[in-house]
Amino acid sequence: ISQRAFIGGLAKDVTTSDMEGRFKSFGQIKDVYLAKDVDGACRGFGYVTLDTTRKEWQKCVTLFNGAKWKGNVMKIEEANKDWQTK
């Protein structure tokens, strides 16, 4: 399945490489997007699109949702389906 995930609670210094490293064990990464401020720092959220299995996706959510990373508590959930229309 192709799964787009909303990732919240990210630290300002998180990079796309950090995100790729964090999620690559759960499937093939197709896309990483980080919302950035005018200075190029992470605004605290982003999206990852993975080609994965339902089992691996559930493992990812169970492991990372509510987990601490770089001093912040992460939130992971399936991205809204309407993200493509905006």
PDB file of N, CA, C and O in Angstrom:
ATOM      1  N   ILE A   1       0.843  -1.186   0.000  1.00  0.00           N
ATOM      2  CA  ILE A   1       0.000   0.000   0.000  1.00  0.00           C
ATOM      3  C   ILE A   1       0.882   1.241   0.000  1.00  0.00           C
ATOM      4  O   ILE A   1       1.998   1.221   0.518  1.00  0.00           O
ATOM      5  N   SER A   2       0.382   2.295  -0.572  1.00  0.00           N
ATOM      6  CA  SER A   2       1.058   3.581  -0.489  1.00  0.00           C
ATOM      7  C   SER A   2       0.384   4.346   0.641  1.00  0.00           C
ATOM      8  O   SER A   2      -0.823   4.584   0.606  1.00  0.00           O
ATOM      9  N   GLN A   3       1.166   4.729   1.637  1.00  0.00           N
ATOM     10  CA  GLN A   3       0.615   5.361   2.838  1.00  0.00           C
ATOM     11  C   GLN A   3       1.245   6.730   3.046  1.00  0.00           C
ATOM     12  O   GLN A   3       2.466   6.840   3.158  1.00  0.00           O
ATOM     13  N   ARG A   4       0.430   7.766   3.097  1.00  0.00           N
ATOM     14  CA  ARG A   4       0.922   9.111   3.392  1.00  0.00           C
ATOM     15  C   ARG A   4       0.614   9.387   4.849  1.00  0.00           C
ATOM     16  O   ARG A   4      -0.532   9.278   5.284  1.00  0.00           O
ATOM     17  N   ALA A   5       1.646   9.747   5.605  1.00  0.00           N
ATOM     18  CA  ALA A   5       1.513   9.959   7.042  1.00  0.00           C
ATOM     19  C   ALA A   5       1.786  11.403   7.412  1.00  0.00           C
ATOM     20  O   ALA A   5       2.731  12.017   6.918  1.00  0.00           O
ATOM     21  N   PHE A   6       0.952  11.936   8.284  1.00  0.00           N
ATOM     22  CA  PHE A   6       1.201  13.235   8.909  1.00  0.00           C
ATOM     23  C   PHE A   6       2.090  12.977  10.116  1.00  0.00           C
ATOM     24  O   PHE A   6       1.799  12.104  10.934  1.00  0.00           O
ATOM     25  N   ILE A   7       3.178  13.742  10.225  1.00  0.00           N
ATOM     26  CA  ILE A   7       4.092  13.622  11.356  1.00  0.00           C
ATOM     27  C   ILE A   7       4.131  14.972  12.055  1.00  0.00           C
ATOM     28  O   ILE A   7       4.580  15.958  11.471  1.00  0.00           O
ATOM     29  N   GLY A   8       3.668  15.027  13.297  1.00  0.00           N
ATOM     30  CA  GLY A   8       3.674  16.263  14.069  1.00  0.00           C
ATOM     31  C   GLY A   8       4.625  16.158  15.241  1.00  0.00           C
ATOM     32  O   GLY A   8       5.140  15.083  15.547  1.00  0.00           O
ATOM     33  N   GLY A   9       4.851  17.279  15.890  1.00  0.00           N
ATOM     34  CA  GLY A   9       5.719  17.313  17.064  1.00  0.00           C
ATOM     35  C   GLY A   9       7.193  17.234  16.722  1.00  0.00           C
ATOM     36  O   GLY A   9       7.987  16.739  17.522  1.00  0.00           O
ATOM     37  N   LEU A  10       7.571  17.715  15.548  1.00  0.00           N
ATOM     38  CA  LEU A  10       8.969  17.647  15.133  1.00  0.00           C
ATOM     39  C   LEU A  10       9.768  18.830  15.675  1.00  0.00           C
ATOM     40  O   LEU A  10       9.248  19.937  15.805  1.00  0.00           O
ATOM     41  N   ALA A  11      11.028  18.580  15.985  1.00  0.00           N
ATOM     42  CA  ALA A  11      11.925  19.635  16.454  1.00  0.00           C
ATOM     43  C   ALA A  11      12.313  20.544  15.286  1.00  0.00           C
ATOM     44  O   ALA A  11      12.238  20.137  14.127  1.00  0.00           O
ATOM     45  N   LYS A  12      12.723  21.767  15.594  1.00  0.00           N
ATOM     46  CA  LYS A  12      13.087  22.745  14.567  1.00  0.00           C
ATOM     47  C   LYS A  12      14.254  22.294  13.697  1.00  0.00           C
ATOM     48  O   LYS A  12      14.358  22.695  12.538  1.00  0.00           O
ATOM     49  N   ASP A  13      15.141  21.452  14.262  1.00  0.00           N
ATOM     50  CA  ASP A  13      16.343  21.056  13.521  1.00  0.00           C
ATOM     51  C   ASP A  13      16.195  19.745  12.739  1.00  0.00           C
ATOM     52  O   ASP A  13      17.184  19.242  12.206  1.00  0.00           O
ATOM     53  N   VAL A  14      14.991  19.184  12.660  1.00  0.00           N
ATOM     54  CA  VAL A  14      14.766  17.956  11.895  1.00  0.00           C
ATOM     55  C   VAL A  14      14.915  18.264  10.400  1.00  0.00           C
ATOM     56  O   VAL A  14      14.429  19.286   9.915  1.00  0.00           O
ATOM     57  N   THR A  15      15.595  17.364   9.680  1.00  0.00           N
ATOM     58  CA  THR A  15      15.798  17.515   8.237  1.00  0.00           C
ATOM     59  C   THR A  15      15.090  16.382   7.485  1.00  0.00           C
ATOM     60  O   THR A  15      14.638  15.410   8.092  1.00  0.00           O
ATOM     61  N   THR A  16      15.002  16.519   6.175  1.00  0.00           N
ATOM     62  CA  THR A  16      14.412  15.451   5.378  1.00  0.00           C
ATOM     63  C   THR A  16      15.249  14.177   5.497  1.00  0.00           C
ATOM     64  O   THR A  16      14.698  13.076   5.493  1.00  0.00           O
ATOM     65  N   SER A  17      16.559  14.312   5.602  1.00  0.00           N
ATOM     66  CA  SER A  17      17.429  13.137   5.786  1.00  0.00           C
ATOM     67  C   SER A  17      17.126  12.442   7.110  1.00  0.00           C
ATOM     68  O   SER A  17      17.111  11.214   7.179  1.00  0.00           O
ATOM     69  N   ASP A  18      16.885  13.223   8.154  1.00  0.00           N
ATOM     70  CA  ASP A  18      16.500  12.643   9.452  1.00  0.00           C
ATOM     71  C   ASP A  18      15.213  11.835   9.305  1.00  0.00           C
ATOM     72  O   ASP A  18      15.102  10.723   9.822  1.00  0.00           O
ATOM     73  N   MET A  19      14.251  12.404   8.599  1.00  0.00           N
ATOM     74  CA  MET A  19      12.957  11.736   8.412  1.00  0.00           C
ATOM     75  C   MET A  19      13.130  10.443   7.614  1.00  0.00           C
ATOM     76  O   MET A  19      12.552   9.413   7.961  1.00  0.00           O
ATOM     77  N   GLU A  20      13.918  10.501   6.558  1.00  0.00           N
ATOM     78  CA  GLU A  20      14.167   9.304   5.757  1.00  0.00           C
ATOM     79  C   GLU A  20      14.803   8.218   6.611  1.00  0.00           C
ATOM     80  O   GLU A  20      14.398   7.058   6.545  1.00  0.00           O
ATOM     81  N   GLY A  21      15.791   8.584   7.408  1.00  0.00           N
ATOM     82  CA  GLY A  21      16.452   7.623   8.276  1.00  0.00           C
ATOM     83  C   GLY A  21      15.517   7.024   9.310  1.00  0.00           C
ATOM     84  O   GLY A  21      15.633   5.848   9.655  1.00  0.00           O
ATOM     85  N   ARG A  22      14.608   7.821   9.793  1.00  0.00           N
ATOM     86  CA  ARG A  22      13.671   7.387  10.825  1.00  0.00           C
ATOM     87  C   ARG A  22      12.628   6.406  10.293  1.00  0.00           C
ATOM     88  O   ARG A  22      12.211   5.502  11.017  1.00  0.00           O
ATOM     89  N   PHE A  23      12.204   6.571   9.046  1.00  0.00           N
ATOM     90  CA  PHE A  23      11.080   5.800   8.524  1.00  0.00           C
ATOM     91  C   PHE A  23      11.445   4.737   7.488  1.00  0.00           C
ATOM     92  O   PHE A  23      10.583   3.941   7.116  1.00  0.00           O
ATOM     93  N   LYS A  24      12.678   4.693   7.015  1.00  0.00           N
ATOM     94  CA  LYS A  24      13.025   3.780   5.927  1.00  0.00           C
ATOM     95  C   LYS A  24      12.882   2.304   6.281  1.00  0.00           C
ATOM     96  O   LYS A  24      12.712   1.478   5.384  1.00  0.00           O
ATOM     97  N   SER A  25      12.946   1.953   7.542  1.00  0.00           N
ATOM     98  CA  SER A  25      12.828   0.542   7.918  1.00  0.00           C
ATOM     99  C   SER A  25      11.384   0.025   7.816  1.00  0.00           C
ATOM    100  O   SER A  25      11.146  -1.173   7.969  1.00  0.00           O
ATOM    101  N   PHE A  26      10.426   0.919   7.558  1.00  0.00           N
ATOM    102  CA  PHE A  26       9.022   0.520   7.482  1.00  0.00           C
ATOM    103  C   PHE A  26       8.499   0.416   6.057  1.00  0.00           C
ATOM    104  O   PHE A  26       7.332   0.089   5.845  1.00  0.00           O
ATOM    105  N   GLY A  27       9.346   0.689   5.091  1.00  0.00           N
ATOM    106  CA  GLY A  27       8.942   0.589   3.692  1.00  0.00           C
ATOM    107  C   GLY A  27       9.786   1.499   2.829  1.00  0.00           C
ATOM    108  O   GLY A  27      10.688   2.179   3.318  1.00  0.00           O
ATOM    109  N   GLN A  28       9.488   1.506   1.547  1.00  0.00           N
ATOM    110  CA  GLN A  28      10.216   2.352   0.615  1.00  0.00           C
ATOM    111  C   GLN A  28       9.663   3.774   0.674  1.00  0.00           C
ATOM    112  O   GLN A  28       8.468   3.993   0.480  1.00  0.00           O
ATOM    113  N   ILE A  29      10.529   4.720   0.938  1.00  0.00           N
ATOM    114  CA  ILE A  29      10.101   6.121   1.037  1.00  0.00           C
ATOM    115  C   ILE A  29       9.930   6.690  -0.367  1.00  0.00           C
ATOM    116  O   ILE A  29      10.845   6.656  -1.189  1.00  0.00           O
ATOM    117  N   LYS A  30       8.736   7.212  -0.614  1.00  0.00           N
ATOM    118  CA  LYS A  30       8.427   7.811  -1.905  1.00  0.00           C
ATOM    119  C   LYS A  30       8.562   9.330  -1.868  1.00  0.00           C
ATOM    120  O   LYS A  30       8.920   9.953  -2.868  1.00  0.00           O
ATOM    121  N   ASP A  31       8.270   9.926  -0.703  1.00  0.00           N
ATOM    122  CA  ASP A  31       8.285  11.386  -0.616  1.00  0.00           C
ATOM    123  C   ASP A  31       8.399  11.808   0.846  1.00  0.00           C
ATOM    124  O   ASP A  31       7.817  11.184   1.733  1.00  0.00           O
ATOM    125  N   VAL A  32       9.154  12.869   1.079  1.00  0.00           N
ATOM    126  CA  VAL A  32       9.233  13.486   2.406  1.00  0.00           C
ATOM    127  C   VAL A  32       9.029  14.981   2.221  1.00  0.00           C
ATOM    128  O   VAL A  32       9.683  15.606   1.387  1.00  0.00           O
ATOM    129  N   TYR A  33       8.119  15.548   3.000  1.00  0.00           N
ATOM    130  CA  TYR A  33       7.878  16.989   2.969  1.00  0.00           C
ATOM    131  C   TYR A  33       7.925  17.513   4.394  1.00  0.00           C
ATOM    132  O   TYR A  33       7.237  16.999   5.276  1.00  0.00           O
ATOM    133  N   LEU A  34       8.740  18.539   4.616  1.00  0.00           N
ATOM    134  CA  LEU A  34       8.775  19.225   5.906  1.00  0.00           C
ATOM    135  C   LEU A  34       8.283  20.645   5.710  1.00  0.00           C
ATOM    136  O   LEU A  34       8.744  21.337   4.802  1.00  0.00           O
ATOM    137  N   ALA A  35       7.359  21.089   6.542  1.00  0.00           N
ATOM    138  CA  ALA A  35       6.925  22.486   6.533  1.00  0.00           C
ATOM    139  C   ALA A  35       8.044  23.294   7.179  1.00  0.00           C
ATOM    140  O   ALA A  35       8.496  22.976   8.279  1.00  0.00           O
ATOM    141  N   LYS A  36       8.489  24.349   6.479  1.00  0.00           N
ATOM    142  CA  LYS A  36       9.614  25.157   6.980  1.00  0.00           C
ATOM    143  C   LYS A  36       9.226  26.615   7.110  1.00  0.00           C
ATOM    144  O   LYS A  36       8.368  27.121   6.386  1.00  0.00           O
ATOM    145  N   ASP A  37       9.884  27.281   8.056  1.00  0.00           N
ATOM    146  CA  ASP A  37       9.652  28.712   8.223  1.00  0.00           C
ATOM    147  C   ASP A  37      10.565  29.494   7.269  1.00  0.00           C
ATOM    148  O   ASP A  37      11.300  28.894   6.485  1.00  0.00           O
ATOM    149  N   VAL A  38      10.518  30.816   7.335  1.00  0.00           N
ATOM    150  CA  VAL A  38      11.298  31.650   6.415  1.00  0.00           C
ATOM    151  C   VAL A  38      12.808  31.464   6.587  1.00  0.00           C
ATOM    152  O   VAL A  38      13.576  31.753   5.669  1.00  0.00           O
ATOM    153  N   ASP A  39      13.229  30.990   7.740  1.00  0.00           N
ATOM    154  CA  ASP A  39      14.647  30.750   7.986  1.00  0.00           C
ATOM    155  C   ASP A  39      15.085  29.339   7.594  1.00  0.00           C
ATOM    156  O   ASP A  39      16.258  28.993   7.728  1.00  0.00           O
ATOM    157  N   GLY A  40      14.149  28.530   7.111  1.00  0.00           N
ATOM    158  CA  GLY A  40      14.465  27.173   6.691  1.00  0.00           C
ATOM    159  C   GLY A  40      14.398  26.127   7.792  1.00  0.00           C
ATOM    160  O   GLY A  40      14.762  24.972   7.574  1.00  0.00           O
ATOM    161  N   ALA A  41      13.936  26.525   8.978  1.00  0.00           N
ATOM    162  CA  ALA A  41      13.803  25.582  10.091  1.00  0.00           C
ATOM    163  C   ALA A  41      12.440  24.887  10.018  1.00  0.00           C
ATOM    164  O   ALA A  41      11.459  25.460   9.545  1.00  0.00           O
ATOM    165  N   CYS A  42      12.405  23.668  10.486  1.00  0.00           N
ATOM    166  CA  CYS A  42      11.156  22.902  10.500  1.00  0.00           C
ATOM    167  C   CYS A  42      10.112  23.609  11.363  1.00  0.00           C
ATOM    168  O   CYS A  42      10.422  24.071  12.462  1.00  0.00           O
ATOM    169  N   ARG A  43       8.888  23.694  10.872  1.00  0.00           N
ATOM    170  CA  ARG A  43       7.795  24.329  11.613  1.00  0.00           C
ATOM    171  C   ARG A  43       7.099  23.370  12.573  1.00  0.00           C
ATOM    172  O   ARG A  43       6.108  23.739  13.203  1.00  0.00           O
ATOM    173  N   GLY A  44       7.607  22.143  12.690  1.00  0.00           N
ATOM    174  CA  GLY A  44       7.046  21.223  13.665  1.00  0.00           C
ATOM    175  C   GLY A  44       6.211  20.098  13.086  1.00  0.00           C
ATOM    176  O   GLY A  44       5.717  19.248  13.827  1.00  0.00           O
ATOM    177  N   PHE A  45       6.044  20.081  11.748  1.00  0.00           N
ATOM    178  CA  PHE A  45       5.288  18.994  11.150  1.00  0.00           C
ATOM    179  C   PHE A  45       5.761  18.733   9.731  1.00  0.00           C
ATOM    180  O   PHE A  45       6.448  19.547   9.115  1.00  0.00           O
ATOM    181  N   GLY A  46       5.368  17.571   9.237  1.00  0.00           N
ATOM    182  CA  GLY A  46       5.710  17.192   7.874  1.00  0.00           C
ATOM    183  C   GLY A  46       4.910  15.970   7.463  1.00  0.00           C
ATOM    184  O   GLY A  46       4.027  15.513   8.188  1.00  0.00           O
ATOM    185  N   TYR A  47       5.234  15.449   6.288  1.00  0.00           N
ATOM    186  CA  TYR A  47       4.548  14.288   5.736  1.00  0.00           C
ATOM    187  C   TYR A  47       5.572  13.324   5.154  1.00  0.00           C
ATOM    188  O   TYR A  47       6.587  13.737   4.593  1.00  0.00           O
ATOM    189  N   VAL A  48       5.291  12.042   5.295  1.00  0.00           N
ATOM    190  CA  VAL A  48       6.108  10.994   4.686  1.00  0.00           C
ATOM    191  C   VAL A  48       5.163  10.081   3.913  1.00  0.00           C
ATOM    192  O   VAL A  48       4.121   9.672   4.426  1.00  0.00           O
ATOM    193  N   THR A  49       5.537   9.766   2.675  1.00  0.00           N
ATOM    194  CA  THR A  49       4.788   8.800   1.881  1.00  0.00           C
ATOM    195  C   THR A  49       5.630   7.543   1.746  1.00  0.00           C
ATOM    196  O   THR A  49       6.767   7.592   1.275  1.00  0.00           O
ATOM    197  N   LEU A  50       5.062   6.412   2.165  1.00  0.00           N
ATOM    198  CA  LEU A  50       5.753   5.124   2.156  1.00  0.00           C
ATOM    199  C   LEU A  50       4.999   4.111   1.307  1.00  0.00           C
ATOM    200  O   LEU A  50       3.769   4.066   1.320  1.00  0.00           O
ATOM    201  N   ASP A  51       5.751   3.299   0.570  1.00  0.00           N
ATOM    202  CA  ASP A  51       5.191   2.070   0.008  1.00  0.00           C
ATOM    203  C   ASP A  51       5.484   0.999   1.039  1.00  0.00           C
ATOM    204  O   ASP A  51       6.644   0.664   1.279  1.00  0.00           O
ATOM    205  N   THR A  52       4.437   0.458   1.651  1.00  0.00           N
ATOM    206  CA  THR A  52       4.610  -0.438   2.781  1.00  0.00           C
ATOM    207  C   THR A  52       3.466  -1.445   2.843  1.00  0.00           C
ATOM    208  O   THR A  52       2.590  -1.455   1.978  1.00  0.00           O
ATOM    209  N   THR A  53       3.480  -2.274   3.852  1.00  0.00           N
ATOM    210  CA  THR A  53       2.365  -3.193   4.093  1.00  0.00           C
ATOM    211  C   THR A  53       1.551  -2.641   5.262  1.00  0.00           C
ATOM    212  O   THR A  53       2.041  -1.808   6.024  1.00  0.00           O
ATOM    213  N   ARG A  54       0.325  -3.097   5.400  1.00  0.00           N
ATOM    214  CA  ARG A  54      -0.497  -2.644   6.532  1.00  0.00           C
ATOM    215  C   ARG A  54       0.167  -2.995   7.860  1.00  0.00           C
ATOM    216  O   ARG A  54       0.135  -2.211   8.809  1.00  0.00           O
ATOM    217  N   LYS A  55       0.767  -4.178   7.916  1.00  0.00           N
ATOM    218  CA  LYS A  55       1.435  -4.622   9.143  1.00  0.00           C
ATOM    219  C   LYS A  55       2.597  -3.696   9.504  1.00  0.00           C
ATOM    220  O   LYS A  55       2.738  -3.307  10.664  1.00  0.00           O
ATOM    221  N   GLU A  56       3.428  -3.340   8.525  1.00  0.00           N
ATOM    222  CA  GLU A  56       4.567  -2.443   8.781  1.00  0.00           C
ATOM    223  C   GLU A  56       4.075  -1.039   9.147  1.00  0.00           C
ATOM    224  O   GLU A  56       4.659  -0.376  10.004  1.00  0.00           O
ATOM    225  N   TRP A  57       3.001  -0.593   8.495  1.00  0.00           N
ATOM    226  CA  TRP A  57       2.434   0.726   8.812  1.00  0.00           C
ATOM    227  C   TRP A  57       1.964   0.756  10.261  1.00  0.00           C
ATOM    228  O   TRP A  57       2.241   1.718  10.977  1.00  0.00           O
ATOM    229  N   GLN A  58       1.260  -0.280  10.703  1.00  0.00           N
ATOM    230  CA  GLN A  58       0.789  -0.348  12.080  1.00  0.00           C
ATOM    231  C   GLN A  58       1.959  -0.378  13.062  1.00  0.00           C
ATOM    232  O   GLN A  58       1.900   0.238  14.127  1.00  0.00           O
ATOM    233  N   LYS A  59       3.015  -1.094  12.700  1.00  0.00           N
ATOM    234  CA  LYS A  59       4.215  -1.144  13.538  1.00  0.00           C
ATOM    235  C   LYS A  59       4.827   0.253  13.688  1.00  0.00           C
ATOM    236  O   LYS A  59       5.235   0.650  14.779  1.00  0.00           O
ATOM    237  N   CYS A  60       4.881   0.979  12.587  1.00  0.00           N
ATOM    238  CA  CYS A  60       5.430   2.340  12.575  1.00  0.00           C
ATOM    239  C   CYS A  60       4.631   3.261  13.497  1.00  0.00           C
ATOM    240  O   CYS A  60       5.202   3.986  14.312  1.00  0.00           O
ATOM    241  N   VAL A  61       3.308   3.224  13.360  1.00  0.00           N
ATOM    242  CA  VAL A  61       2.438   4.075  14.181  1.00  0.00           C
ATOM    243  C   VAL A  61       2.577   3.702  15.657  1.00  0.00           C
ATOM    244  O   VAL A  61       2.697   4.580  16.512  1.00  0.00           O
ATOM    245  N   THR A  62       2.561   2.415  15.952  1.00  0.00           N
ATOM    246  CA  THR A  62       2.666   1.950  17.334  1.00  0.00           C
ATOM    247  C   THR A  62       3.991   2.379  17.964  1.00  0.00           C
ATOM    248  O   THR A  62       4.033   2.797  19.121  1.00  0.00           O
ATOM    249  N   LEU A  63       5.065   2.270  17.194  1.00  0.00           N
ATOM    250  CA  LEU A  63       6.386   2.598  17.715  1.00  0.00           C
ATOM    251  C   LEU A  63       6.604   4.100  17.899  1.00  0.00           C
ATOM    252  O   LEU A  63       7.150   4.529  18.915  1.00  0.00           O
ATOM    253  N   PHE A  64       6.182   4.891  16.925  1.00  0.00           N
ATOM    254  CA  PHE A  64       6.528   6.312  16.921  1.00  0.00           C
ATOM    255  C   PHE A  64       5.462   7.264  17.465  1.00  0.00           C
ATOM    256  O   PHE A  64       5.813   8.341  17.946  1.00  0.00           O
ATOM    257  N   ASN A  65       4.188   6.914  17.408  1.00  0.00           N
ATOM    258  CA  ASN A  65       3.157   7.827  17.898  1.00  0.00           C
ATOM    259  C   ASN A  65       3.294   7.977  19.412  1.00  0.00           C
ATOM    260  O   ASN A  65       3.153   7.006  20.156  1.00  0.00           O
ATOM    261  N   GLY A  66       3.566   9.187  19.856  1.00  0.00           N
ATOM    262  CA  GLY A  66       3.758   9.459  21.279  1.00  0.00           C
ATOM    263  C   GLY A  66       5.187   9.271  21.753  1.00  0.00           C
ATOM    264  O   GLY A  66       5.485   9.487  22.927  1.00  0.00           O
ATOM    265  N   ALA A  67       6.082   8.867  20.843  1.00  0.00           N
ATOM    266  CA  ALA A  67       7.487   8.661  21.212  1.00  0.00           C
ATOM    267  C   ALA A  67       8.244   9.991  21.201  1.00  0.00           C
ATOM    268  O   ALA A  67       7.896  10.908  20.457  1.00  0.00           O
ATOM    269  N   LYS A  68       9.273  10.080  22.026  1.00  0.00           N
ATOM    270  CA  LYS A  68      10.111  11.284  22.050  1.00  0.00           C
ATOM    271  C   LYS A  68      11.189  11.173  20.982  1.00  0.00           C
ATOM    272  O   LYS A  68      11.796  10.119  20.791  1.00  0.00           O
ATOM    273  N   TRP A  69      11.412  12.292  20.288  1.00  0.00           N
ATOM    274  CA  TRP A  69      12.476  12.376  19.294  1.00  0.00           C
ATOM    275  C   TRP A  69      13.015  13.792  19.316  1.00  0.00           C
ATOM    276  O   TRP A  69      12.272  14.748  19.094  1.00  0.00           O
ATOM    277  N   LYS A  70      14.290  13.930  19.580  1.00  0.00           N
ATOM    278  CA  LYS A  70      14.966  15.236  19.651  1.00  0.00           C
ATOM    279  C   LYS A  70      14.269  16.165  20.637  1.00  0.00           C
ATOM    280  O   LYS A  70      14.174  17.370  20.405  1.00  0.00           O
ATOM    281  N   GLY A  71      13.782  15.597  21.737  1.00  0.00           N
ATOM    282  CA  GLY A  71      13.176  16.388  22.798  1.00  0.00           C
ATOM    283  C   GLY A  71      11.698  16.685  22.638  1.00  0.00           C
ATOM    284  O   GLY A  71      11.092  17.273  23.534  1.00  0.00           O
ATOM    285  N   ASN A  72      11.104  16.297  21.529  1.00  0.00           N
ATOM    286  CA  ASN A  72       9.675  16.544  21.293  1.00  0.00           C
ATOM    287  C   ASN A  72       8.913  15.228  21.229  1.00  0.00           C
ATOM    288  O   ASN A  72       9.501  14.180  20.962  1.00  0.00           O
ATOM    289  N   VAL A  73       7.613  15.278  21.473  1.00  0.00           N
ATOM    290  CA  VAL A  73       6.767  14.092  21.385  1.00  0.00           C
ATOM    291  C   VAL A  73       6.122  14.062  19.999  1.00  0.00           C
ATOM    292  O   VAL A  73       5.413  14.989  19.607  1.00  0.00           O
ATOM    293  N   MET A  74       6.384  12.982  19.271  1.00  0.00           N
ATOM    294  CA  MET A  74       5.883  12.842  17.907  1.00  0.00           C
ATOM    295  C   MET A  74       4.419  12.412  17.888  1.00  0.00           C
ATOM    296  O   MET A  74       3.939  11.715  18.782  1.00  0.00           O
ATOM    297  N   LYS A  75       3.734  12.849  16.846  1.00  0.00           N
ATOM    298  CA  LYS A  75       2.358  12.411  16.580  1.00  0.00           C
ATOM    299  C   LYS A  75       2.343  11.895  15.145  1.00  0.00           C
ATOM    300  O   LYS A  75       2.761  12.597  14.225  1.00  0.00           O
ATOM    301  N   ILE A  76       1.865  10.679  14.956  1.00  0.00           N
ATOM    302  CA  ILE A  76       1.800  10.096  13.622  1.00  0.00           C
ATOM    303  C   ILE A  76       0.379   9.613  13.371  1.00  0.00           C
ATOM    304  O   ILE A  76      -0.221   8.926  14.197  1.00  0.00           O
ATOM    305  N   GLU A  77      -0.137   9.988  12.219  1.00  0.00           N
ATOM    306  CA  GLU A  77      -1.462   9.513  11.818  1.00  0.00           C
ATOM    307  C   GLU A  77      -1.546   9.523  10.303  1.00  0.00           C
ATOM    308  O   GLU A  77      -0.752  10.173   9.623  1.00  0.00           O
ATOM    309  N   GLU A  78      -2.515   8.798   9.792  1.00  0.00           N
ATOM    310  CA  GLU A  78      -2.735   8.791   8.349  1.00  0.00           C
ATOM    311  C   GLU A  78      -3.122  10.197   7.907  1.00  0.00           C
ATOM    312  O   GLU A  78      -3.988  10.831   8.508  1.00  0.00           O
ATOM    313  N   ALA A  79      -2.470  10.677   6.849  1.00  0.00           N
ATOM    314  CA  ALA A  79      -2.770  12.013   6.349  1.00  0.00           C
ATOM    315  C   ALA A  79      -4.177  12.045   5.767  1.00  0.00           C
ATOM    316  O   ALA A  79      -4.663  11.048   5.233  1.00  0.00           O
ATOM    317  N   ASN A  80      -4.822  13.194   5.874  1.00  0.00           N
ATOM    318  CA  ASN A  80      -6.156  13.364   5.277  1.00  0.00           C
ATOM    319  C   ASN A  80      -6.085  13.095   3.789  1.00  0.00           C
ATOM    320  O   ASN A  80      -5.116  13.468   3.128  1.00  0.00           O
ATOM    321  N   LYS A  81      -7.096  12.457   3.272  1.00  0.00           N
ATOM    322  CA  LYS A  81      -7.123  12.110   1.847  1.00  0.00           C
ATOM    323  C   LYS A  81      -7.236  13.355   0.953  1.00  0.00           C
ATOM    324  O   LYS A  81      -6.881  13.296  -0.224  1.00  0.00           O
ATOM    325  N   ASP A  82      -7.715  14.455   1.482  1.00  0.00           N
ATOM    326  CA  ASP A  82      -7.899  15.648   0.667  1.00  0.00           C
ATOM    327  C   ASP A  82      -6.625  16.458   0.458  1.00  0.00           C
ATOM    328  O   ASP A  82      -6.685  17.530  -0.144  1.00  0.00           O
ATOM    329  N   TRP A  83      -5.481  15.988   0.930  1.00  0.00           N
ATOM    330  CA  TRP A  83      -4.238  16.734   0.773  1.00  0.00           C
ATOM    331  C   TRP A  83      -3.884  16.953  -0.699  1.00  0.00           C
ATOM    332  O   TRP A  83      -3.216  17.932  -1.031  1.00  0.00           O
ATOM    333  N   GLN A  84      -4.322  16.054  -1.586  1.00  0.00           N
ATOM    334  CA  GLN A  84      -4.004  16.181  -2.997  1.00  0.00           C
ATOM    335  C   GLN A  84      -4.798  17.283  -3.680  1.00  0.00           C
ATOM    336  O   GLN A  84      -4.371  17.804  -4.710  1.00  0.00           O
ATOM    337  N   THR A  85      -5.924  17.639  -3.131  1.00  0.00           N
ATOM    338  CA  THR A  85      -6.780  18.621  -3.773  1.00  0.00           C
ATOM    339  C   THR A  85      -6.489  20.047  -3.342  1.00  0.00           C
ATOM    340  O   THR A  85      -7.075  20.990  -3.874  1.00  0.00           O
ATOM    341  N   LYS A  86      -5.595  20.210  -2.389  1.00  0.00           N
ATOM    342  CA  LYS A  86      -5.300  21.565  -1.885  1.00  0.00           C
ATOM    343  C   LYS A  86      -4.111  22.163  -2.614  1.00  0.00           C
ATOM    344  O   LYS A  86      -3.716  23.294  -2.328  1.00  0.00           O
TER     345      LYS A  86
END
